[in-house]
């Protein structure tokens, strides 16, 4: 699987990613206005947070190319914090590229950041140094959401088992 580099998160704070739908719903649809809404961020970071919200399926580009909420993003912005945390955990487990990274993390006894960066490089044409920075972001997301913890220099998965396609079909 080869992904665009923008699909690998570079927005460090998952709870600020969760605030992007609020910004969009209030008409803040440019990187600079999103950055201002999130506070203490430069326009480039506003772009990173919007890209992360897009990767998670909370926002999309409308027919005119403007950032807009997805149907799920509209519901998500109204959730309370515990519901948002559950939703973010599910999105991280089920959506690419995080699904593949979580699968790689679950496959062993944990990964260090170098190995996580190598997995990222297998998905996208990022340099090692960039992939390692993105691995730090992903590690932070997983730990913040309670899906992983750090043990002896390794990131260890501690969340629920991802649903298989068969289980998802049965639940539908």
N, C-alpha and C positions, 0 to 999 in steps of 0.2 A: 504494500500500500504506500503510495507516494502522496504526501499532503503538501499543501501550500504552507510556507513558513508561518504565515499569519494564523494558522490553525493551532500552533503550539503557543500556549499562553505566555505572555510576558507582563501581565498585570499581576503584581505581587499579592495584592490583598483581595481575597475572594469576597469579603464583605463589601468592598467598594465595587466589585463587579456586580454584586447583587443590587447595588443602588443605581446602576445604569438604566434599568427600566423606569425607575422613578424620574430620572432626568429626562428621558425620552418622552414620557407622558406629560411632562411640563414644558415641552417644546424645545428642549435643549438637544439639538441633533447634530452639532458639530463637535469635533474634538476639543476645541477651546471651551465651548459652553459646558460640555460634559466634564472636562477637567475642573472648571470653576465650580460646578455643582458638587463634585467630589471633594473639593478643597485641597489647597496646597499641591496642586498638580499642574504640570505644564501641558500645553496642547498635545504634544507627542504622547504623553501618558493618557490623555483622554482618548486618543486613538487606540492605544493598547487595551484600555478597559472596554471600549466599544467592541473591539475585535474579540475579546474574551467572552463578552455577553453574547455575541453572534455565534461563536463556537459552541456555547452552551445552549443555543436555540432560544434565547430570550428576546433577541432583536434580529431584524433583517433589513434589507434594503427594499423599499417599495418600488413600484413601477417607475417612479421619477428619480430613483437613485438615492432618496432620502432615507435616513435611519428611521425605522418604525418598530413598534412592538409586534412580536408574534402573538398568536392567540394565547400561547402558554405564557409569554411575557406579560400580557395584560392581567392574567390571573395571578401570576407570581408577584407582581408589584403590590397586590393587596394582601398577601400572606403576612402573618405575624412572624417574628424571628424564628421560633422553633419550626414552623412550617417551611420557612425559607431554607433553613438548614437541612431539613429532610429532602426538600426538592433539590437543593444543590448537590447533596450526596448522591441522589439518584441520577441526576444529570451527569455528574462526573463519572459514575460507574457505567452509564449506558451510552454515552456519546463519545465519538472519536474526536481527538486522538487519545483522550483520557482512558477510554475503555481498554484499548490495547496496552497502555502503560500500566494500568491497574492489573490486567491479566498477567503481564510480565512480572509485576511486583508480587502477585499472589503465587506465582509458579515456584518460588524458592523460599529461602529463609531470610529474604530481604535483599535490598540493593543499595550500593553506595551511589553517590551522585555521579561518579564516573560511568558506572554501568547504566544508570538511568539516562545519562546523556547519550550513550551509545545506542540505546533503544530509540531515542528521539532521532538520532542521525539516520537510523534505519528507515524512518518514516518520511524524512524531509531533508532537503539539501542544505542543512545548516552546518556551519563550521563547528568544530569541537567546542571552542570557547563559548560560542553563542548557545549551543545545545546544553552546555553545562549550566549557564545562567538560567535557561528555561527550566532545566531540571530542578534548580533551586526553587523557582516559582511553583512548580508542580508539587514539590515536596512540601512547601509551605501550605498550599491549598489542601493537600491530603491531611496534613497534621491539624490544620485549623478546623477542618470538617470532621475530625475524629475517625478518618478512614485509615490513617497510618500513624505510626509513632517512630521516634528515633531510638534505636537501641545499638549501643556499641558501634557508632558510626554508620549504621545501616538504617535505611528506611524500611520498616516492616508493616505490612498490611494488617489492619485490625478491624476492618469494617465488615459489612455483610457480604455474603457471596453474591456476585452479580447474577442476575436472572439469565437463564439460557433462553434461546429463541423459542424452544418448545414450551417453557414455563410461561413466557410472555404471551404466546398464542393461547394457552389454556386460561390465562387470567383475563384475556380480552373478551 
